[in-house]
């Protein structure tokens, strides 16, 4: 099992809000599976990658420093920046609109990068996963998103021209 100090994780999400350029949420969420409702330390840093003004959405990078259940989702919901498609912590009517209008099939939270130490050699290893096509196609369907003009597209690990259904 990896401790949080041994792994660096990066996620990409689209949220309902206009977010600051960078922010941190260190509010400890309650462990819902605990009978005592224990609050454990949780820390996530966020960075705005792109604001889509007309759609009222923001593409963010989330880097959790602790590993609580649904930590990113709970931190963003606590900041009133619900992840689109989040049926547990988001807004049902908004999620339904995005599903019906733009074909968002699921939660827009993607594990983009994981860096860990190799257990035998101690070498740092980084694994990256490009944004899945269903999520990229959703972005491409938004009226104010263009993969050709928005610089953060390189952070998504998507090759332009490969967003077909």
Secondary structure as UniProt FT lines:
FT   HELIX           4..6
FT   STRAND          7..15
FT   STRAND          22..25
FT   TURN            32..33
FT   TURN            35..36
FT   STRAND          44..52
FT   TURN            53..56
FT   STRAND          57..64
FT   TURN            69..70
FT   HELIX           71..78
FT   TURN            79..80
FT   TURN            84..85
FT   TURN            87..89
FT   HELIX           92..102
FT   STRAND          109..117
FT   TURN            119..121
FT   STRAND          124..128
FT   HELIX           133..141
FT   TURN            143..144
FT   TURN            147..149
FT   TURN            151..152
FT   HELIX           153..156
FT   TURN            160..161
//
